[in-house]
Amino acid sequence: MISIFLCAPALAQPLEEAPEQPAEAPASSEEGEQADAVEEAQPKPTQPRSNHRHLRFLLTANIDGRFAQPNCRAPEIIADEDLFYAQQASVYQTLDSLSGSEGMARPIALNAGDTIFPGPIARYLLSQGRPGMRNLMHSLVQIPYEAHALGNREFSVPRAELLGFLEAANATHLRTQAANLRCAEFSGAEAICESVGTFAGGRPFVVTERAGLRVSITSVVDPGVFRTVGREQTEGLELLDPLEMLAPLVNSMRQESNLVVVQLHVRESNAVQAAHSLASQVPGIDLLIVNHLLDTSGTERPSASAAVIRAQGTGTYIVSADSGHRSVITLSVHMARDENEGALWHVRDVEPRVLDTRDMPPRRETAQILTSVAQAYCDDWGRPITTVPLEKAFELSDLQRYVLNTMRFATRSEVALINRRAFRNEEQFPLTGELSLADIHTALPFNNMLATVDVSGAVLAALGPRIGTELIAAGLEVVDGKLLINGRAPSPDRRYRIATNDFLAQGGDSVFTPAQLHNVQIFHPEWSAAPPTLSAVAIEYISSGRYAEGGKITNALSPDGNFPDLYRQFLWTLTGSLNASYHKVSVHNPVVLGALGYDQSQLTVNSTDQINLEGRIVLRADSRNHGWDNDAVLQFATARVADEADVGFQETKDLIRLRSQYRYQGFRADLGGRWFVPSPLAELQLETEFDPPETRLWRRMDLRAILGVSFLLAAPLEFKIGANARHDLNAPDAEATYGLNLGYKLRRISLLTLLGRPIQFESEVEYFYNDIAAQNIQELRSGNRLFFAVFDQFFFTTTFNAFLYRTDAVGEFGTNTELTIGLNYLWDYAHQSF
């Protein structure tokens, strides 16, 4: 069981006394040699003057680059209350000024990571090369950290920017740490491990002294953090399991110090479990400081509270350092030892306190630095992209839709999809007036490139529960629990072109598996020398004037009005299938005395040859208000029976059917797609044949015109009813007949999966009743087909077709039924009009 203590802003009540840490464990030979070398370089610990000491820590983490929040639209671009880091530095300055009074030692400042990214000031400075790095470091060291852990934000920046940050940190003696980080040789990542002390001969911890006690500090990163970082940023890097590598390191730290402090940088979702597992399984850690301890993802962080956990078995105190940019955490640590000479120091209790910095006056020197940087930020990035104003005040959701739409229309993709956390800097909203470079750059800080991928409709449909939460999209929406792609139900087998960022295209956040992604391409347009970032794509789309093309609104920037509604544009679908079979039976039965020599059933049949051909092609155009379906079916079969007559091949099937139907779907779309709303339709059908039979002197040319309505009972099932006129154009003395038409069509659907392959079904029935009260001509056509996927576009099929025909002149139905089992080749192609 894990016990969590939530401590209010006032000093927390002392927790129960921790058990003494175990005696120092012997270090490994290699680490012992390193420790001996360190001992020669370090002075011996000062002998304590009493058996009690009080240490004070100042903890920060998850600042996320939010050093300040400039407002380039305001006359005063930055106010005191927006100088966040200067307010945090003011707390350290106050605590430091109190050192020496009442026996208080100087505070030990620690940062548990996620500091330099992706806030607006940090984003700007990282993009400015070495001068920007120096200014960033000049700001950061206003709080003199003894150690700064690397977190996912540090690893998320482009490799060149991370190396620049580490170079600047080394120049200012800021100790960056990630003790479980390893770098592959010749990977270009070696300098990172050199900076954090994990390369050959490095030292992955620091030792400092306060109040006569020596404090050793190291930092580790949970390996799960790399799942949130792009593949290019982690190339050549590996995070070892802290449980496997930390114990010998802690032993080395214990030999040199009275207090062992470990910082753990971890993702929110598994923070408590990871921290408690580490603290309870690695003995010798006095304090485990965690950047997250409460999972606050998707909710507002609890204000004015800090979490403390006491690990079972080891008694290690686990303390939250989740300060964000609006607070700091101070931690008072009471150290004690027994009266016995040579007794070890141990943590008696800890008292955390959260200090809200929003009302703190900013530290003057830090404020001057940040104000100067904010002015440069507005000078460079605050200028408008275009003089065209915003249609309305933009909230974050408006800018998200605008960027997503630029992604899909720049790449002519049907859908744009991105992880919600790709967007940042919510504090700058709402945006008014004109859109600036800063608005785009700081909302999209991660330098992700634009990628396109092909994904099946089934995969997209499975993402429905994540749309609007983890993922945001343009062209995808969930209506009544069902996912729609540009207003249409997804076709499970069809591949859709998706515009996304390279993070998701590389499998980030486990949204897609590699097997689900096809035709992955990084967008590289002619206007850019290198593949552009998402922010560069959005800026170019606006600055080039493309916002005025295709949409209803051309005189303002609009999240939706600058872009065509693809639901109102035609989606063209071309589908074809081919069935072909040849059946041959050869029989030889010797004749003896004028009779067949054998009477086995296999030898008493005639030799036969049979050829079956069927081709089908369907062209559909579908939009919000209009639907146009065209299909052509060609069926031909011939057979020959080798008998005494030997009349040769005889036709057993001969049919050519052409059909074209237009539907107006606007009524249904206006009323939310309800099944009972009709769609008026007009349809033409033409039936003919390759060769007329010997009993008829003309080739049938049966033309039918239908006017009626259709009802979409469910997404794949449509029912129609109407009136028809029928006339055989070639029949001598033929007259047109009029009557009713009924029918349904069930488009191909997946019924179930067998052996990892889908079983699909389609069906169509059409009934005509003409020349009512005269000849009473009735005709019924039915076609049903079951598909079982073999591989790619090949299917085993079972087809049942039926044809019934009756007139009063004959008085009974003539029927034709056929059951066919065969192999079907199916192909399709879709094109979205833009």
C-alpha positions in Angstrom: 0.0 0.0 0.0 1.2 3.5 -0.8 0.5 6.3 1.6 0.4 9.8 0.1 0.4 12.9 2.3 -0.9 16.1 0.7 0.7 19.1 2.4 -0.9 22.5 2.4 1.0 25.7 1.8 1.6 26.2 5.4 4.4 24.0 6.9 3.3 20.4 6.9 3.1 18.4 10.1 6.2 16.3 10.7 5.9 12.8 9.3 6.8 9.8 11.3 10.5 9.3 11.9 12.2 7.3 9.1 14.3 4.3 10.0 18.0 4.8 9.8 19.5 4.1 6.4 21.5 0.9 6.3 25.2 1.0 6.6 27.2 1.8 3.5 27.4 -1.1 1.1 30.8 -1.8 -0.5 31.1 -0.4 -4.0 32.2 -2.4 -7.0 35.9 -2.4 -7.7 35.4 0.1 -10.6 33.2 2.4 -8.7 35.5 2.0 -5.6 38.5 3.2 -7.6 36.4 6.1 -8.9 35.3 6.9 -5.3 38.9 6.8 -4.1 39.9 9.2 -6.8 37.1 11.5 -5.8 38.1 11.4 -2.2 41.5 12.6 -3.0 40.1 15.5 -4.9 37.4 16.4 -2.3 37.9 17.8 1.2 36.8 15.6 4.1 33.3 16.2 5.4 33.2 18.8 8.2 32.6 17.2 11.6 29.1 18.0 12.8 28.8 20.2 15.9 25.6 18.7 17.1 23.3 15.8 16.3 20.6 17.8 14.4 20.8 19.7 11.2 18.2 21.5 9.0 18.6 21.7 5.3 16.4 23.7 2.9 15.8 22.9 -0.7 14.1 24.9 -3.4 12.5 22.6 -6.0 11.3 23.4 -9.5 10.1 21.2 -12.4 7.8 21.4 -15.4 8.4 25.1 -16.1 8.0 24.1 -19.8 9.9 27.1 -21.0 7.4 29.5 -19.6 9.9 32.1 -18.3 7.6 34.9 -19.3 4.5 35.6 -21.3 4.9 38.6 -23.6 1.9 40.2 -25.3 3.1 41.8 -28.5 -0.4 43.2 -29.2 -0.3 45.4 -26.0 1.4 48.8 -25.6 3.4 47.3 -22.7 4.5 44.0 -24.0 5.2 42.5 -20.6 4.0 43.2 -17.1 5.5 42.2 -13.8 3.0 39.5 -13.2 4.0 37.9 -16.6 7.7 37.6 -15.6 7.2 34.1 -14.2 10.8 33.0 -13.8 11.8 36.4 -12.3 9.1 35.8 -9.6 10.5 32.3 -9.0 14.0 33.7 -8.8 12.8 36.2 -6.3 11.9 33.4 -3.9 15.4 31.9 -4.1 16.9 35.4 -3.5 14.7 35.8 -0.4 15.7 32.4 1.0 19.3 33.0 0.3 19.2 36.4 2.0 17.9 34.6 5.2 20.8 32.1 5.2 23.0 32.5 8.3 20.1 33.8 10.5 18.9 31.4 13.1 21.3 28.7 11.8 19.7 28.5 8.4 22.0 27.2 5.6 21.9 28.5 2.0 19.1 26.7 0.1 19.9 23.9 -2.3 18.2 24.6 -5.6 17.3 21.6 -7.8 15.4 21.3 -11.1 13.8 18.0 -12.0 13.5 18.8 -15.7 11.2 20.0 -18.4 12.5 23.6 -18.2 13.7 24.8 -21.6 10.7 24.0 -23.8 8.1 24.7 -25.3 7.1 28.1 -23.8 7.2 31.2 -26.1 10.4 32.9 -24.7 12.3 29.6 -24.6 11.0 28.6 -28.1 12.3 31.9 -29.5 15.7 31.8 -27.8 16.3 28.2 -28.9 15.7 29.2 -32.5 18.3 32.0 -32.4 21.5 29.9 -32.3 24.3 30.4 -29.9 23.3 34.0 -28.9 19.9 32.7 -28.1 21.4 29.9 -26.0 23.5 32.3 -24.0 20.5 34.4 -23.3 18.5 31.4 -22.3 21.3 30.2 -20.0 21.7 33.7 -18.5 18.0 33.6 -17.6 18.1 30.1 -16.2 21.1 30.5 -13.9 19.3 33.3 -12.1 18.4 30.4 -9.8 21.8 28.7 -9.1 20.8 25.1 -9.4 23.1 22.4 -8.0 21.7 20.0 -10.5 19.3 20.2 -13.5 17.7 16.9 -14.7 17.0 16.4 -18.4 13.4 15.7 -19.1 11.2 14.9 -22.1 11.0 18.6 -23.0 14.8 18.9 -23.2 15.0 15.7 -25.3 12.1 17.0 -27.5 14.0 19.9 -29.1 16.0 19.3 -32.3 19.3 17.6 -31.7 21.3 20.8 -32.6 19.3 22.8 -30.1 19.8 20.3 -27.3 23.6 20.3 -28.0 23.6 24.1 -28.0 21.8 24.1 -24.7 24.3 21.6 -23.1 27.2 23.6 -24.5 25.9 26.8 -22.9 25.2 24.9 -19.6 28.7 23.6 -19.4 30.1 27.1 -20.1 28.1 28.5 -17.1 28.8 25.5 -14.9 25.1 24.4 -14.8 25.2 20.7 -14.0 22.8 18.8 -16.2 22.1 15.2 -15.3 20.6 12.0 -16.7 22.6 9.2 -15.0 20.9 6.4 -16.9 21.4 7.9 -20.3 23.8 6.0 -22.7 24.9 7.2 -26.1 25.9 4.9 -29.0 29.4 5.5 -30.4 29.7 7.3 -33.7 26.0 8.2 -33.5 26.5 12.0 -33.1 25.0 11.8 -29.6 28.2 11.3 -27.7 28.4 15.0 -26.6 25.1 14.6 -24.8 26.5 11.8 -22.6 29.7 13.8 -22.0 27.7 16.7 -20.7 25.7 14.6 -18.3 28.7 12.6 -17.1 27.7 9.2 -18.4 30.4 8.8 -21.0 33.7 7.0 -20.3 35.3 8.6 -17.2 32.3 10.8 -16.4 30.8 11.5 -13.1 27.0 11.4 -13.1 26.4 13.0 -9.7 27.5 16.1 -7.8 28.4 16.7 -4.2 27.7 20.0 -2.3 28.0 21.0 1.3 25.5 22.7 3.6 25.5 23.1 7.4 28.5 20.8 7.8 26.8 18.0 5.8 27.7 16.7 2.4 24.8 16.2 0.0 25.2 14.1 -3.2 22.7 14.6 -6.0 22.0 12.6 -9.2 19.1 12.4 -11.6 17.6 9.6 -13.7 14.9 9.6 -16.4 12.2 7.0 -16.7 12.6 5.1 -20.0 8.9 5.6 -20.8 9.7 9.3 -21.4 11.2 8.4 -24.8 7.8 7.2 -26.0 6.7 10.9 -26.1 9.8 12.0 -28.0 10.3 11.8 -31.8 12.6 9.2 -33.3 15.1 11.7 -34.7 15.6 13.3 -31.3 16.3 9.9 -29.6 18.5 8.5 -32.3 21.7 7.1 -30.7 20.3 7.4 -27.2 19.2 4.8 -24.7 17.7 5.1 -21.2 18.7 2.2 -18.9 16.2 1.0 -16.3 17.0 3.0 -13.2 16.2 -0.1 -11.0 19.1 -1.9 -12.7 21.8 0.8 -12.7 21.0 3.0 -9.7 22.1 0.8 -6.7 25.9 0.9 -7.4 25.7 4.6 -8.1 23.9 5.2 -4.9 26.5 3.3 -3.0 29.2 5.5 -4.5 27.3 8.6 -3.6 26.8 7.3 0.0 30.5 6.9 0.5 31.0 10.6 -0.2 28.1 12.2 1.5 25.7 12.3 4.5 22.6 12.7 2.4 21.8 11.0 -1.0 19.3 12.8 -3.2 18.0 11.3 -6.5 15.8 13.2 -8.9 13.4 11.1 -11.1 11.9 12.6 -14.2 8.8 10.5 -15.2 5.6 10.8 -17.2 2.5 11.8 -15.3 0.5 8.6 -16.0 2.8 6.3 -14.1 4.6 8.7 -11.7 3.5 7.2 -8.4 4.1 3.6 -9.4 7.5 4.4 -10.9 8.7 6.5 -8.0 7.5 4.1 -5.3 9.0 1.1 -7.1 12.4 2.9 -7.4 12.4 4.1 -3.8 11.4 0.8 -2.3 13.7 -1.4 -4.3 16.9 0.7 -4.3 18.2 1.1 -0.7 20.3 4.1 0.3 18.3 6.9 -1.2 17.3 9.5 1.4 15.2 11.8 -0.8 13.6 10.9 -4.1 12.4 14.1 -5.8 9.9 13.5 -8.7 8.9 16.0 -11.3 5.3 14.6 -11.2 3.8 12.8 -8.3 0.1 13.3 -9.0 -1.4 12.5 -12.3 -3.0 15.8 -13.4 -3.2 15.1 -17.1 -6.4 16.4 -18.6 -7.2 18.4 -15.4 -6.1 21.5 -13.8 -3.3 21.0 -11.4 -4.2 21.1 -7.7 -3.1 24.5 -6.4 -1.2 25.0 -3.2 -0.5 21.3 -2.4 2.5 19.1 -2.4 2.6 15.3 -2.2 4.9 13.2 0.0 5.2 9.4 0.0 7.1 7.2 2.4 8.4 4.2 0.7 8.0 0.8 2.4 11.0 -1.1 3.5 13.6 1.6 2.8 11.8 4.6 4.4 12.8 6.8 1.6 10.9 10.1 1.4 9.4 10.7 -2.1 8.7 14.4 -2.7 6.9 16.2 -5.6 8.7 19.0 -7.3 5.9 19.8 -9.7 6.1 23.6 -9.4 5.2 24.6 -13.0 5.9 28.2 -13.8 3.6 29.8 -11.2 5.1 28.4 -8.0 8.1 26.9 -6.3 8.4 24.2 -3.7 10.5 24.6 -0.6 11.5 21.5 1.3 12.8 21.6 4.9 14.7 18.5 5.8 15.5 17.7 9.4 18.6 15.6 9.7 19.6 13.7 12.9 22.0 11.1 14.2 22.4 9.1 17.4 24.6 10.1 20.3 27.1 7.4 19.5 30.2 8.6 17.9 30.4 7.7 14.2 26.7 7.2 13.9 25.2 7.8 10.5 23.0 10.8 9.7 19.4 10.1 8.6 16.4 12.0 7.6 14.2 12.5 10.6 11.3 14.3 8.8 10.6 16.5 5.8 8.4 19.6 5.6 7.3 20.6 2.1 5.7 23.9 1.2 4.3 25.2 -2.0 4.8 28.9 -2.6 2.5 30.6 -5.1 4.7 33.1 -6.9 2.0 35.0 -8.7 2.0 37.8 -6.1 5.8 37.9 -5.7 7.6 40.9 -7.0 10.0 39.8 -9.7 13.7 39.8 -9.1 15.1 42.9 -10.7 18.1 41.5 -12.5 16.1 38.5 -13.8 13.3 40.9 -14.9 15.7 43.0 -16.9 17.0 40.0 -18.7 13.5 38.7 -19.5 12.2 42.1 -20.5 15.0 42.6 -23.0 14.4 39.1 -24.5 10.6 39.8 -24.7 11.3 43.0 -26.7 13.5 41.1 -29.1 10.8 38.4 -29.4 8.2 40.9 -30.3 10.5 42.7 -32.7 11.2 39.5 -34.6 8.1 37.4 -34.2 5.4 39.9 -33.3 4.9 41.3 -36.8 1.7 40.2 -38.6 1.9 37.4 -41.3 -0.6 39.4 -43.4 -2.6 42.5 -43.0 -5.8 40.6 -43.4 -7.6 40.5 -40.0 -8.9 37.5 -38.1 -12.6 36.8 -38.7 -13.2 36.8 -35.0 -11.1 36.5 -31.8 -9.3 33.1 -32.1 -9.4 30.7 -29.3 -6.9 27.8 -29.2 -9.5 25.5 -30.9 -9.8 28.0 -33.7 -6.1 28.2 -34.4 -5.9 24.4 -34.2 -8.6 24.0 -36.9 -6.9 26.6 -39.0 -3.5 24.8 -38.8 -5.1 21.4 -39.4 -6.9 22.7 -42.5 -3.7 24.2 -43.9 -2.1 20.8 -43.4 -4.7 18.9 -45.4 -5.2 21.4 -48.2 -1.5 22.1 -48.6 -1.1 18.3 -49.2 -4.5 17.7 -50.7 -5.3 15.2 -48.0 -8.8 14.2 -47.0 -8.0 14.3 -43.2 -5.6 16.1 -41.0 -4.8 14.4 -37.7 -2.4 15.5 -34.9 -1.8 14.8 -31.2 -3.4 17.4 -29.0 -0.2 18.0 -27.1 1.5 19.2 -30.2 -0.2 22.6 -29.5 1.0 24.7 -26.6 1.0 28.2 -25.1 -2.7 28.3 -24.2 -2.1 31.5 -22.2 -1.8 33.7 -25.4 -5.4 33.2 -26.3 -7.7 34.7 -27.4 -5.9 36.2 -30.3 -7.3 39.4 -31.8 -6.5 41.7 -34.8 -4.0 40.0 -37.1 -2.2 36.7 -36.9 1.5 37.0 -36.1 4.5 34.8 -36.5 4.7 34.5 -32.7 1.1 33.2 -32.6 2.0 30.3 -34.9 5.5 29.5 -33.7 4.6 29.4 -30.0 1.4 27.4 -30.5 3.4 24.9 -32.5 6.8 24.8 -30.7 7.9 21.2 -31.5 9.4 21.8 -35.0 7.4 18.8 -36.3 7.5 18.3 -40.0 4.4 17.7 -42.1 3.9 14.1 -43.3 1.3 12.3 -45.3 0.3 8.6 -44.8 -2.3 6.3 -46.2 -4.5 4.6 -43.6 -7.5 2.3 -44.0 -11.0 3.4 -43.0 -11.1 0.6 -40.4 -8.1 2.0 -38.6 -9.5 5.5 -38.7 -12.9 4.3 -37.3 -11.0 2.7 -34.4 -9.6 6.1 -33.5 -13.1 7.5 -32.9 -13.0 7.4 -29.0 -9.7 9.3 -29.1 -10.8 12.2 -31.4 -11.3 15.3 -29.3 -9.3 14.0 -26.4 -5.8 12.8 -27.2 -6.2 13.6 -30.9 -7.6 16.5 -32.8 -8.6 16.4 -36.5 -10.0 18.2 -39.4 -12.2 16.1 -41.7 -12.9 13.6 -38.9 -15.8 14.0 -36.5 -17.8 11.8 -34.2 -21.6 12.1 -34.5 -23.9 10.0 -32.3 -21.0 7.8 -31.4 -20.1 7.1 -35.1 -17.0 8.4 -36.8 -17.5 10.3 -40.1 -14.9 11.3 -42.7 -15.9 14.5 -44.3 -19.5 13.8 -43.4 -19.5 10.2 -44.8 -19.2 6.9 -43.1 -15.7 5.4 -43.6 -15.2 2.6 -46.0 -13.3 0.0 -44.0 -11.1 -1.3 -46.8 -10.4 2.0 -48.5 -7.2 3.8 -47.8 -7.5 7.5 -46.9 -4.7 10.0 -47.3 -4.0 11.6 -43.9 -1.9 14.8 -43.2 -0.2 14.5 -39.9 3.1 15.3 -38.1 6.2 13.2 -38.4 5.8 12.3 -34.7 2.6 10.3 -35.3 3.9 9.1 -38.7 6.8 7.5 -36.9 4.5 5.7 -34.4 4.5 8.3 -31.7 2.0 8.0 -28.8 1.2 4.5 -30.2 -1.6 6.0 -32.4 -0.6 3.9 -35.4 1.4 0.7 -35.7 3.9 0.4 -38.6 1.7 -2.1 -40.3 -1.2 0.3 -40.4 0.8 3.1 -42.2 1.3 3.0 -45.9 3.1 5.4 -48.3 4.6 7.5 -45.6 6.1 10.7 -47.1 7.5 13.9 -45.6 6.1 16.9 -47.2 8.7 18.8 -49.2 7.2 21.5 -51.4 9.1 23.5 -54.0 8.9 26.7 -52.0 11.1 25.3 -49.2 14.7 24.3 -49.4 14.2 21.6 -46.7 11.0 19.9 -45.5 9.1 22.6 -43.6 7.7 22.5 -40.1 4.0 22.7 -39.4 4.3 26.3 -38.4 6.2 27.1 -41.6 3.5 25.4 -43.7 0.7 27.4 -42.0 2.7 30.7 -42.3 3.3 30.1 -46.0 -0.3 29.2 -46.7 -1.4 32.6 -45.2 1.4 34.8 -46.5 1.1 33.4 -50.1 -2.6 34.3 -50.2 -3.9 30.8 -50.4 -6.4 31.6 -47.6 -8.4 33.5 -50.3 -8.7 30.4 -52.6 -11.6 27.9 -52.4 -13.4 29.1 -49.3 -16.5 31.2 -48.8 -14.5 33.9 -46.8 -11.7 35.7 -48.6 -11.3 39.0 -46.7 -10.4 37.6 -43.3 -8.7 34.6 -41.7 -11.4 32.0 -40.8 -10.8 28.6 -39.3 -13.4 27.0 -41.7 -14.4 29.8 -44.1 -11.0 29.9 -45.9 -11.3 26.3 -46.9 -13.6 24.3 -49.1 -16.1 22.0 -47.3 -15.0 18.6 -48.6 -18.4 17.2 -47.7 -19.9 19.5 -50.4 -17.2 18.4 -52.9 -17.6 15.2 -54.9 -15.8 12.0 -53.7 -15.3 9.9 -56.8 -15.0 6.2 -56.3 -14.2 3.7 -59.1 -14.7 0.0 -58.4 -14.1 -2.9 -60.6 -14.4 -6.7 -60.3 -13.6 -9.6 -62.6 -14.8 -13.2 -62.4 -13.5 -15.7 -64.9 -13.6 -19.4 -64.9 -13.0 -22.3 -67.3 -14.4 -25.7 -66.6 -13.4 -28.8 -68.6 -14.4 -32.4 -68.2 -12.7 -35.0 -70.4 -14.2 -38.5 -70.4 -13.1 -41.7 -72.2 -15.1 -44.8 -71.6 -14.2 -47.7 -74.0 -17.0 -49.1 -76.1 -17.3 -52.9 -76.0 -19.8 -54.6 -78.3 -21.6 -51.3 -78.9 -22.0 -50.6 -75.2 -20.0 -48.5 -72.7 -17.4 -50.6 -71.1 -17.8 -49.2 -67.6 -20.8 -48.1 -65.6 -19.1 -46.0 -62.9 -20.8 -42.6 -62.6 -17.6 -40.7 -63.3 -17.3 -42.4 -66.7 -20.9 -42.2 -67.8 -21.1 -38.4 -68.2 -20.3 -36.4 -71.4 -17.1 -34.5 -71.8 -17.9 -30.8 -71.4 -16.2 -27.4 -71.7 -17.6 -24.4 -69.9 -16.5 -20.7 -69.9 -17.9 -18.1 -67.5 -17.1 -14.4 -67.6 -18.4 -11.6 -65.5 -17.1 -8.0 -65.3 -18.5 -5.2 -63.3 -17.4 -1.5 -63.1 -19.0 1.1 -60.8 -18.4 4.8 -60.8 -19.8 6.9 -57.9 -19.7 10.6 -57.2 -21.0 11.5 -53.7 -21.3 14.8 -51.9 -23.4 16.4 -49.2 -26.2 17.3 -51.5 -25.7 15.2 -54.6 -25.1 11.5 -55.4 -24.5 10.1 -58.9 -24.1 6.3 -59.3 -23.1 4.6 -62.6 -22.5 0.9 -63.1 -22.0 -1.6 -65.9 -22.4 -5.3 -65.6 -21.3 -7.8 -68.4 -22.1 -11.5 -68.0 -21.4 -14.1 -70.6 -21.2 -17.9 -70.3 -21.0 -20.6 -72.9 -20.8 -24.4 -72.7 -20.3 -27.3 -75.0 -21.3 -30.9 -74.4 -19.4 -33.6 -76.4 -22.2 -35.9 -77.5 -23.4 -37.5 -80.7 -25.0 -34.3 -81.8 -21.9 -32.2 -81.0 -23.6 -28.9 -81.7 -20.7 -26.9 -80.3 -20.7 -24.1 -77.8 -24.1 -22.8 -76.6 -24.7 -19.6 -74.7 -25.9 -20.1 -71.1 -25.7 -16.5 -70.1 -25.7 -13.3 -72.1 -26.4 -9.9 -70.4 -25.2 -6.3 -70.6 -26.7 -4.0 -68.1 -26.0 -0.2 -67.8 -27.4 1.9 -65.0 -27.1 5.6 -64.0 -28.8 7.2 -61.0 -28.8 10.7 -59.7 -30.0 11.6 -56.1 -30.6 14.9 -54.4 -29.4 14.3 -50.8 -29.7 17.9 -49.5 -33.0 17.3 -47.6 -31.5 14.4 -45.7 -28.3 16.3 -44.9 -30.2 19.4 -43.7 -32.2 17.2 -41.3 -29.2 15.4 -39.7 -29.2 12.4 -42.0 -32.4 10.8 -40.5 -33.4 7.6 -42.2 -37.0 8.7 -42.9 -36.0 11.8 -44.9 -36.3 11.0 -48.6 -33.9 11.7 -51.4 -35.5 12.3 -54.8 -33.9 10.3 -57.5 -33.9 9.8 -61.3 -32.5 6.7 -62.9 -32.0 5.2 -66.3 -31.4 1.5 -67.0 -30.5 -0.2 -70.3 -30.3 -3.9 -70.8 -29.0 -5.6 -73.9 -27.1 -8.6 -75.0 -24.1 -9.7 -77.0 -26.0 -12.0 -79.4 -29.8 -12.4 -79.8 -31.2 -15.9 -79.5 -32.2 -17.8 -82.6 -35.9 -17.4 -81.5 -35.6 -13.6 -81.9 -34.7 -11.5 -84.8 -33.6 -8.4 -83.0 -31.2 -7.5 -80.2 -32.9 -6.4 -77.0 -32.5 -2.8 -76.1 -34.7 -2.5 -73.0 -34.7 1.0 -71.7 -36.2 1.9 -68.3 -36.6 5.4 -66.7 -37.4 5.7 -63.0 -38.5 8.6 -60.9 -38.8 8.1 -57.2 -37.2 8.5 -53.7 -34.7 6.6 -51.7 -34.3 6.2 -47.9 -31.0 5.5 -46.3 -32.1 3.1 -43.6 -28.6 2.6 -42.3 -25.2 3.6 -43.7 -24.9 0.7 -46.2 -28.6 -0.1 -46.7 -30.7 1.9 -49.1 -34.4 1.4 -50.0 -36.1 3.0 -53.0 -39.6 3.3 -54.4 -40.8 5.0 -57.5 -42.6 4.9 -60.9 -41.0 3.6 -64.1 -41.5 3.7 -67.8 -40.2 0.8 -69.9 -39.6 0.4 -73.6 -37.7 -2.0 -75.8 -36.2 0.3 -78.4 -35.6 -2.4 -81.0 -38.7 -4.6 -80.6 -41.0 -4.3 -83.6 -44.3 -2.6 -82.7 -43.3 -2.4 -79.1 -45.1 0.1 -76.9 -43.9 1.7 -73.6 -45.3 0.3 -70.4 -45.6 2.1 -67.1 -45.6 0.9 -63.5 -44.0 0.7 -60.1 -40.5 0.1 -59.0 -39.3 -1.1 -55.6 -35.8 -2.3 -54.5 -33.1 -2.2 -51.9 -29.3 -2.2 -52.1 -26.9 -3.4 -49.4 -23.4 -2.2 -50.2 -20.6 -4.5 -49.3 -20.1 -4.9 -45.5 -17.9 -7.0 -43.3 -19.8 -9.6 -41.4 -17.0 -11.1 -39.3 -13.4 -12.1 -39.4 -12.2 -15.6 -39.9 -8.5 -16.7 -39.8 -7.6 -13.0 -39.7 -9.5 -12.3 -43.0 -12.8 -10.5 -43.4 -16.0 -12.2 -44.6 -18.1 -9.7 -46.5 -21.5 -9.6 -48.0 -23.5 -7.5 -50.6 -27.1 -7.8 -51.8 -29.5 -6.1 -54.2 -33.1 -6.8 -55.1 -35.2 -4.8 -57.7 -38.8 -5.4 -58.5 -40.8 -4.0 -61.5 -44.6 -4.1 -61.9 -45.6 -2.7 -65.3 -48.7 -2.5 -67.5 -50.9 -2.8 -64.4 -54.5 -4.1 -65.0 -53.5 -5.2 -68.6 -50.6 -7.6 -69.1 -49.5 -7.2 -65.4 -45.8 -7.7 -66.2 -43.8 -8.5 -63.1 -40.0 -8.8 -63.0 -37.8 -9.5 -60.0 -34.0 -9.5 -60.0 -31.9 -10.5 -57.1 -28.1 -10.7 -56.6 -26.3 -11.8 -53.5 -22.6 -12.3 -53.0 -20.4 -13.5 -50.1 -16.7 -12.7 -50.2 -13.8 -14.3 -48.3 -10.5 -12.5 -48.7 -7.7 -14.7 -49.8 -4.9 -12.1 -50.1 -4.7 -8.5 -51.3 -7.6 -8.0 -53.8 -8.4 -11.7 -54.4 -11.5 -13.2 -52.9 -13.3 -16.5 -52.9 -16.9 -15.8 -53.7 -20.2 -17.5 -53.5 -22.9 -15.9 -55.7 -26.6 -16.5 -55.8 -28.6 -14.7 -58.6 -32.3 -15.1 -59.3 -34.5 -13.8 -62.1 -38.3 -14.1 -62.1 -40.6 -13.0 -64.9 -44.4 -13.2 -65.3 -47.1 -11.9 -67.6 -50.8 -12.6 -67.6 -50.4 -14.0 -71.2 -48.4 -16.9 -69.9 -49.9 -17.1 -66.4 -46.9 -18.4 -64.4 -43.4 -17.3 -63.4 -40.4 -18.2 -65.5 -37.3 -18.5 -63.3 -33.6 -18.6 -63.6 -31.4 -19.2 -60.6 -27.7 -19.7 -60.4 -25.2 -20.5 -57.7 -21.6 -19.9 -58.5 -18.5 -20.5 -56.4 -15.4 -18.9 -57.8 -12.5 -16.5 -57.5 -13.0 -12.8 -57.7 -10.5 -10.0 -58.4 -11.6 -6.7 -56.9 -10.0 -3.3 -57.3 -11.0 0.2 -56.4 -9.8 3.8 -56.6 -11.1 6.9 -54.8 -10.4 10.5 -55.5 -11.6 13.5 -53.4 -12.4 16.7 -55.3 -10.8 19.7 -53.6 
